[in-house]
Amino acid sequence: MNLKKLLFISFIFCSIISKSFSQTTFNVEYVLGRTSPANEFFPELKMNQTLSLFVGKKHFSDEAWVQSLQNPETGILFQYSNYGNNEFVGSSYSLMPYLEIPLFHSKTKRLSLNTAIGASYFNKNYDDGKNWQNKAISTDFTWAYRMFLNYSIFSNTYLDTRASIGYSHHSNGHIKWPNQGLNTFSAGLNFKFNPQKAKTDSITINDTKYTPVKFYQIKTGIGQQSIYRLYNDTKEVYSTSFAFGKIYKNTYKIGIGFFYTFYENYYDYIKEEKFLVNEDYPELKKNPIYNSSAYGVFINGELLMNHFAAEAQLGINIDKPFYKIDYRLNSEIYVPETSDYVPSELDSYYKLKRFISGKLGLKYYAWNTKNMPKHNLSLGAYICSNLGQADYTELSLGYTYIIK
């Protein structure tokens, strides 16, 4: 599908939706940027061009999350990106739910933050023969994430013209090697048509109505991961966690807890006594289950929006014995003289990276969080990482118990 067809279909679709909902907003954004080379010998890139179409809804109500976020906007983002090299890197087509919130309390609210997470389709990706230079993307579909700041430079009844600057990322979540990912920094213009002004500014939240409540949460997940080029089978990752904390203003869910994660790929690598196990780390064979696991503590936060929530987690690995092998394999060094790859050595970056884990994703709650039900079930999808680099992709089921 070429750019003209994409534009035409998107404009028709957005026009139909806009007529159906009185509070619907319609944004068009065009930005230019620079995509960082993902690896050594990466194909040369020209300017990145990205066209985004937003169909959203401006929220005006006395609900806690709406007032806490100063009448936010939520919706769906359609995005087309060309990376400046059609032969080896190609283009991506993305679909992402987004959230836009004004920054700082002011009547003008000229500065806003737009963040989105979803999925992308790439028409070019890694091939061991024809496209070996592109180690950024190796699957047709990837995770997509973006965060942009918008600043209103001109506004009237029908149009809000805004300067946009931000960052976008694409990664397959380590379900297949290679997965260096694409990172782009961009700047451009965003045009919001018929933005709904904050006509309900008189609605204010009664903070005393929403006293903090305690919660306990259990979550179990199953994910997928591959290790490196010679061990590229996608296998399962199993995780479980327990957390407790408080929910503030029926909107902000903050918790701390501990987690356990087991990696099938790690276990099989040890049991099959692969090269690095036999040569450098034979002690891992003594207790393969323990050494194929990760144990740690974390702090996480959720933004509760009725049935939906956005979640971010920062963790500390108390122990992750196999990660020394994972790190060396994923940082292999190419030796031109022998045309071979050699595992890297552990360095100072490894010492930091082995401790820091993270998760970012979206959740759906079975019961509306507006009513703070005593029992609730949730389904979540996450990209999990080691200090920002993808580790595995996870689907989880959670149970939350609230003490009112």
C-alpha positions as CSV (number, residue, x, y, z in Angstrom):
1,M,0.0,0.0,0.0
2,N,1.5,3.3,-1.0
3,L,1.4,6.6,1.0
4,K,-1.4,8.2,-1.0
5,K,-3.7,5.2,-0.5
6,L,-2.9,5.1,3.2
7,L,-3.7,8.8,3.5
8,F,-7.0,8.5,1.6
9,I,-8.2,5.5,3.6
10,S,-7.2,7.1,6.9
11,F,-8.9,10.4,6.2
12,I,-12.2,8.6,5.2
13,F,-12.1,6.4,8.3
14,C,-11.4,9.3,10.6
15,S,-14.1,11.4,9.0
16,I,-16.7,8.7,9.6
17,I,-15.7,8.3,13.2
18,S,-15.6,12.0,13.8
19,K,-19.3,12.3,12.8
20,S,-20.2,9.5,15.2
21,F,-18.8,11.0,18.4
22,S,-19.3,14.6,19.4
23,Q,-16.1,14.7,21.4
24,T,-13.9,13.0,18.8
25,T,-10.6,14.7,17.9
26,F,-8.7,14.3,14.7
27,N,-4.9,14.9,14.5
28,V,-2.5,14.7,11.6
29,E,1.3,14.8,12.4
30,Y,4.3,14.9,10.0
31,V,7.8,14.6,11.5
32,L,11.3,14.3,10.2
33,G,14.0,12.5,12.1
34,R,17.1,10.5,12.4
35,T,17.2,6.7,13.0
36,S,20.2,5.5,14.8
37,P,22.3,2.6,13.2
38,A,21.3,-0.5,15.0
39,N,24.5,-2.4,14.6
40,E,27.9,-2.4,12.9
41,F,27.7,-2.4,9.1
42,F,24.1,-1.2,9.3
43,P,22.7,0.1,5.9
44,E,23.1,3.8,5.3
45,L,19.9,5.7,6.1
46,K,18.6,9.0,4.8
47,M,16.1,11.2,6.7
48,N,13.3,9.4,8.5
49,Q,9.8,10.5,7.5
50,T,6.8,9.6,9.6
51,L,3.1,10.4,9.0
52,S,0.7,9.8,11.9
53,L,-3.1,10.0,12.0
54,F,-4.9,10.1,15.4
55,V,-8.5,9.4,16.1
56,G,-9.3,10.2,19.7
57,K,-11.7,11.4,22.3
58,K,-11.3,14.3,24.7
59,H,-12.6,13.3,28.2
60,F,-14.8,15.6,30.2
61,S,-16.3,14.1,33.4
62,D,-15.9,14.1,37.1
63,E,-14.3,10.7,37.1
64,A,-11.1,10.5,39.2
65,W,-8.7,9.6,36.4
66,V,-10.1,12.3,34.1
67,Q,-9.7,15.0,36.6
68,S,-6.3,13.8,37.9
69,L,-5.0,13.9,34.3
70,Q,-6.6,17.3,33.5
71,N,-9.1,16.1,30.9
72,P,-6.8,13.8,28.9
73,E,-7.3,12.5,25.4
74,T,-7.3,8.8,24.4
75,G,-7.6,7.1,21.1
76,I,-6.0,5.1,18.3
77,L,-2.9,6.2,16.3
78,F,-2.2,5.0,12.7
79,Q,1.4,5.6,11.7
80,Y,3.5,5.2,8.6
81,S,7.3,5.5,8.8
82,N,9.9,5.4,6.1
83,Y,13.5,4.9,7.4
84,G,15.4,6.3,4.4
85,N,16.5,3.0,2.9
86,N,13.8,1.2,0.9
87,E,16.0,-1.7,-0.2
88,F,17.2,-3.0,3.2
89,V,15.2,-1.3,6.0
90,G,11.9,-0.4,4.2
91,S,8.9,1.0,6.0
92,S,6.7,0.3,9.0
93,Y,2.9,0.5,9.5
94,S,1.8,0.9,13.1
95,L,-1.4,0.7,15.1
96,M,-1.1,2.0,18.7
97,P,-3.5,3.1,21.5
98,Y,-2.4,6.5,22.8
99,L,-2.8,8.8,25.8
100,E,-2.3,12.6,25.6
101,I,-2.2,14.7,28.8
102,P,-1.5,18.4,29.3
103,L,1.6,19.2,31.3
104,F,1.6,21.6,34.1
105,H,-1.5,23.3,35.5
106,S,-2.3,26.3,33.4
107,K,-5.3,27.8,31.7
108,T,-3.6,27.7,28.2
109,K,-2.3,24.2,28.5
110,R,0.0,24.7,25.5
111,L,2.4,21.9,26.4
112,S,1.2,18.2,26.3
113,L,2.7,14.8,26.4
114,N,1.5,12.1,23.9
115,T,2.6,8.5,24.5
116,A,1.6,5.3,22.8
117,I,2.4,1.6,22.7
118,G,1.2,-1.0,20.2
119,A,2.4,-3.0,17.2
120,S,4.0,-2.4,13.8
121,Y,4.4,-4.3,10.5
122,F,7.7,-4.1,8.6
123,N,7.9,-4.8,4.9
124,K,11.7,-5.4,5.2
125,N,13.6,-7.4,7.8
126,Y,16.8,-9.3,8.5
127,D,17.8,-12.1,6.2
128,D,21.0,-14.1,6.7
129,G,21.7,-14.0,3.0
130,K,20.2,-11.0,1.3
131,N,19.8,-8.6,4.2
132,W,22.4,-9.6,6.8
133,Q,23.4,-5.9,7.5
134,N,20.0,-5.2,9.0
135,K,20.1,-6.7,12.5
136,A,17.5,-4.3,13.8
137,I,14.3,-6.1,12.8
138,S,14.0,-9.9,12.2
139,T,10.2,-10.4,12.3
140,D,7.3,-9.0,10.3
141,F,5.5,-7.7,13.4
142,T,7.1,-5.9,16.3
143,W,6.3,-3.9,19.4
144,A,6.0,-0.1,18.8
145,Y,6.4,2.7,21.3
146,R,6.5,6.4,21.0
147,M,6.7,9.5,23.4
148,F,6.3,13.0,22.0
149,L,6.0,16.5,23.4
150,N,3.5,18.9,21.7
151,Y,3.7,22.7,22.0
152,S,0.8,24.8,20.7
153,I,2.1,27.6,18.5
154,F,-1.3,28.7,17.0
155,S,-4.8,27.9,17.9
156,N,-8.3,29.0,16.9
157,T,-11.8,27.5,17.0
158,Y,-11.1,24.9,14.2
159,L,-7.4,24.2,14.3
160,D,-4.6,23.8,16.8
161,T,-1.1,23.9,15.2
162,R,1.5,22.3,17.4
163,A,5.3,21.7,17.2
164,S,6.2,18.1,18.0
165,I,9.4,16.5,19.2
166,G,10.0,13.0,20.5
167,Y,11.3,9.5,20.3
168,S,10.0,6.2,18.8
169,H,11.2,2.6,19.2
170,H,10.5,-0.7,17.5
171,S,11.5,-4.1,18.8
172,N,10.2,-7.7,18.5
173,G,10.6,-8.2,22.2
174,H,13.5,-10.7,21.7
175,I,11.2,-13.5,20.4
176,K,13.7,-13.9,17.5
177,W,17.3,-13.0,17.0
178,P,18.6,-10.5,15.9
179,N,16.7,-7.8,17.7
180,Q,18.7,-4.7,18.0
181,G,15.6,-2.6,17.4
182,L,15.2,0.8,15.8
183,N,15.4,4.1,17.7
184,T,14.3,7.4,16.0
185,F,14.4,11.0,17.3
186,S,12.1,13.3,15.3
187,A,10.6,16.8,15.1
188,G,7.8,18.3,13.1
189,L,4.3,19.6,13.2
190,N,1.0,18.3,14.6
191,F,-2.4,19.6,13.4
192,K,-5.4,19.0,15.6
193,F,-8.7,19.6,13.9
194,N,-11.7,20.9,15.9
195,P,-10.1,20.3,19.3
196,Q,-12.7,20.3,22.1
197,K,-11.9,23.0,24.5
198,A,-12.1,22.3,28.2
199,K,-15.6,23.4,28.5
200,T,-16.0,21.7,31.9
201,D,-13.2,23.3,33.7
202,S,-15.6,24.0,36.5
203,I,-15.6,20.3,37.4
204,T,-13.1,19.8,40.2
205,I,-12.2,16.6,42.0
206,N,-12.9,16.2,45.6
207,D,-9.6,14.8,46.9
208,T,-11.1,13.8,50.3
209,K,-13.6,11.6,48.5
210,Y,-10.8,9.3,47.3
211,T,-8.8,8.1,50.2
212,P,-5.9,5.8,49.5
213,V,-6.7,2.1,49.6
214,K,-4.4,-0.9,50.1
215,F,-4.1,-3.7,47.6
216,Y,-2.4,-7.1,47.2
217,Q,-1.7,-8.5,43.7
218,I,-0.6,-11.9,42.4
219,K,0.4,-12.2,38.7
220,T,1.6,-15.1,36.6
221,G,2.8,-14.8,33.0
222,I,4.1,-16.8,30.0
223,G,6.4,-15.2,27.6
224,Q,8.6,-16.0,24.6
225,Q,12.3,-15.5,24.0
226,S,15.2,-16.5,21.8
227,I,18.9,-16.2,22.8
228,Y,21.2,-15.6,19.8
229,R,21.9,-16.5,16.2
230,L,23.0,-20.1,16.7
231,Y,20.3,-20.8,19.3
232,N,17.4,-19.0,17.7
233,D,14.5,-21.3,18.8
234,T,11.7,-19.3,20.4
235,K,10.9,-20.9,23.8
236,E,8.8,-20.1,26.8
237,V,9.6,-17.9,29.8
238,Y,7.5,-18.4,32.9
239,S,7.1,-15.7,35.6
240,T,5.2,-15.1,38.8
241,S,5.1,-12.1,41.1
242,F,3.5,-10.8,44.3
243,A,3.0,-7.1,45.1
244,F,1.3,-4.9,47.6
245,G,0.8,-1.1,47.8
246,K,-1.7,1.7,47.6
247,I,-4.1,3.2,45.1
248,Y,-4.3,7.0,45.1
249,K,-7.3,9.0,43.8
250,N,-8.7,5.9,42.2
251,T,-6.1,6.5,39.5
252,Y,-2.5,5.9,40.6
253,K,-1.7,2.3,41.6
254,I,1.8,2.1,43.2
255,G,3.2,-1.1,44.5
256,I,6.4,-3.0,45.5
257,G,7.0,-6.7,45.5
258,F,9.2,-9.6,44.4
259,F,9.3,-11.8,41.3
260,Y,10.6,-15.2,40.0
261,T,11.2,-15.9,36.3
262,F,12.3,-19.2,34.7
263,Y,13.8,-19.3,31.1
264,E,13.4,-22.5,29.1
265,N,16.2,-21.4,26.7
266,Y,18.6,-21.0,29.6
267,Y,17.7,-24.4,31.0
268,D,18.1,-26.2,27.6
269,Y,21.4,-24.4,26.9
270,I,22.8,-25.7,30.3
271,K,21.4,-29.2,29.9
272,E,22.8,-29.5,26.4
273,E,26.2,-28.4,27.7
274,K,26.8,-25.8,25.0
275,F,30.2,-24.2,24.4
276,L,30.2,-21.4,27.1
277,V,28.9,-23.7,29.8
278,N,31.5,-26.3,29.2
279,E,34.4,-23.9,28.7
280,D,33.8,-21.1,31.1
281,Y,30.9,-21.8,33.4
282,P,30.7,-25.5,34.2
283,E,29.3,-24.7,37.7
284,L,26.0,-23.8,36.1
285,K,25.4,-27.6,35.5
286,K,25.2,-28.3,39.2
287,N,21.7,-26.7,39.7
288,P,20.3,-26.0,36.2
289,I,16.8,-24.9,37.4
290,Y,18.2,-22.3,39.8
291,N,20.7,-21.1,37.3
292,S,18.1,-20.8,34.6
293,S,16.0,-18.4,36.8
294,A,15.9,-14.8,37.9
295,Y,14.9,-13.6,41.3
296,G,14.3,-10.0,42.3
297,V,12.3,-7.2,43.8
298,F,10.5,-4.4,42.0
299,I,8.5,-1.2,42.2
300,N,5.7,-0.6,39.7
301,G,3.1,1.9,38.8
302,E,-0.2,1.8,37.0
303,L,-2.4,4.5,35.5
304,L,-6.0,3.2,36.0
305,M,-8.5,4.3,33.4
306,N,-11.7,2.3,34.1
307,H,-11.2,-1.1,32.4
308,F,-7.8,-0.2,31.0
309,A,-4.4,0.6,32.5
310,A,-0.9,1.4,31.5
311,E,1.8,-0.2,33.6
312,A,5.6,0.3,34.0
313,Q,7.8,-1.7,36.3
314,L,11.4,-1.2,37.4
315,G,13.1,-4.3,39.0
316,I,16.4,-5.3,40.7
317,N,17.7,-8.7,39.9
318,I,19.0,-10.2,43.2
319,D,20.4,-13.1,41.2
320,K,20.3,-14.1,37.5
321,P,23.1,-16.6,37.1
322,F,22.8,-17.4,33.4
323,Y,22.8,-13.8,32.3
324,K,26.6,-13.7,32.0
325,I,26.2,-16.1,29.1
326,D,23.2,-14.3,27.6
327,Y,25.2,-11.0,27.7
328,R,28.2,-12.5,26.0
329,L,26.3,-14.2,23.3
330,N,24.2,-11.1,22.5
331,S,27.4,-8.9,22.3
332,E,29.3,-11.2,20.0
333,I,32.2,-9.6,18.1
334,Y,32.7,-10.3,14.4
335,V,36.3,-11.2,13.4
336,P,36.8,-10.4,9.7
337,E,40.1,-12.4,9.5
338,T,38.2,-15.7,10.3
339,S,34.7,-14.6,9.2
340,D,33.4,-15.8,12.5
341,Y,31.8,-14.4,15.7
342,V,33.4,-14.5,19.1
343,P,31.5,-14.1,22.4
344,S,32.4,-10.8,24.0
345,E,33.9,-10.5,27.5
346,L,32.1,-9.2,30.5
347,D,32.6,-5.5,31.0
348,S,31.5,-2.6,33.3
349,Y,28.2,-2.3,31.4
350,Y,27.4,-5.9,32.1
351,K,27.8,-5.3,35.9
352,L,25.0,-2.7,35.7
353,K,22.8,-4.4,33.1
354,R,22.6,-7.7,35.0
355,F,20.9,-5.9,37.9
356,I,18.3,-3.8,36.2
357,S,15.1,-5.2,34.7
358,G,11.9,-3.6,33.5
359,K,8.4,-4.1,32.1
360,L,6.2,-1.9,30.0
361,G,2.7,-2.8,28.8
362,L,-1.1,-2.5,28.8
363,K,-3.7,-4.2,31.0
364,Y,-7.4,-4.9,30.8
365,Y,-9.4,-5.3,34.0
366,A,-12.5,-7.5,34.0
367,W,-14.3,-5.1,36.4
368,N,-14.3,-1.3,36.1
369,T,-11.6,0.1,38.4
370,K,-13.8,3.2,38.9
371,N,-15.8,1.3,41.5
372,M,-12.7,-0.1,43.2
373,P,-14.1,-3.7,43.4
374,K,-12.7,-5.8,46.2
375,H,-11.7,-8.6,43.7
376,N,-10.5,-8.0,40.1
377,L,-8.9,-10.0,37.3
378,S,-6.6,-8.5,34.7
379,L,-5.0,-9.5,31.4
380,G,-1.8,-7.8,30.4
381,A,0.7,-7.7,27.5
382,Y,4.3,-6.6,28.2
383,I,7.7,-6.1,26.7
384,C,10.3,-7.0,29.3
385,S,13.8,-5.7,29.3
386,N,17.3,-5.7,30.8
387,L,18.3,-2.0,31.3
388,G,16.2,-1.0,28.3
389,Q,17.2,-3.9,26.0
390,A,14.4,-6.3,25.2
391,D,14.5,-9.6,27.2
392,Y,11.2,-11.3,26.3
393,T,7.6,-10.7,25.4
394,E,4.9,-11.7,28.0
395,L,1.2,-12.2,28.4
396,S,0.0,-12.3,32.0
397,L,-3.0,-13.0,34.1
398,G,-3.3,-11.1,37.4
399,Y,-5.6,-11.0,40.5
400,T,-6.0,-7.9,42.7
401,Y,-7.5,-7.8,46.2
402,I,-8.4,-4.4,47.6
403,I,-8.8,-3.6,51.3
404,K,-11.2,-0.8,51.6
